[in-house]
């Protein structure tokens, strides 16, 4: 799944430190599909991690933003794949 080295986990006793980098959706539909596939596979892994008794530190660049404050150039990126600002309540 991770031939690009975007997921690395190091274990130190009962602590796992994870480095994760997800592709940016701005690089095209194929990369966005890879990102969605990884996220679909990664969620059950995260759920298992929550149950296994280990401690985790996840250092990540998810390349996902859902609020203006989450993105440096939010005005210029309003129609960019991976950042579609949801308007309205909430």
TAPE-V253037 format. One line per field, one symbol per residue. phi: phi as a letter, one per 20 degrees, with the letter a starting at -180 (. if undefined). psi: psi as a letter, one per 30 degrees, with the letter a starting at -180 (. if undefined). Layout:
# TAPE-V253037
phi = ???
psi = ???
This chain:
# TAPE-V253037
phi = .dfemecccddcmedddddccegeffepffffffffffffffgfffffffdeneeccddbdflccccgfecgdfffdfdegnbdffeofo
psi = ehffhfkkkkkjbgkkkkkkkklkffgleeeeeeeeeeeeeeeeeeeeefffflkkkjkljfhkkfleffkeheefgfgkkfijkklak.
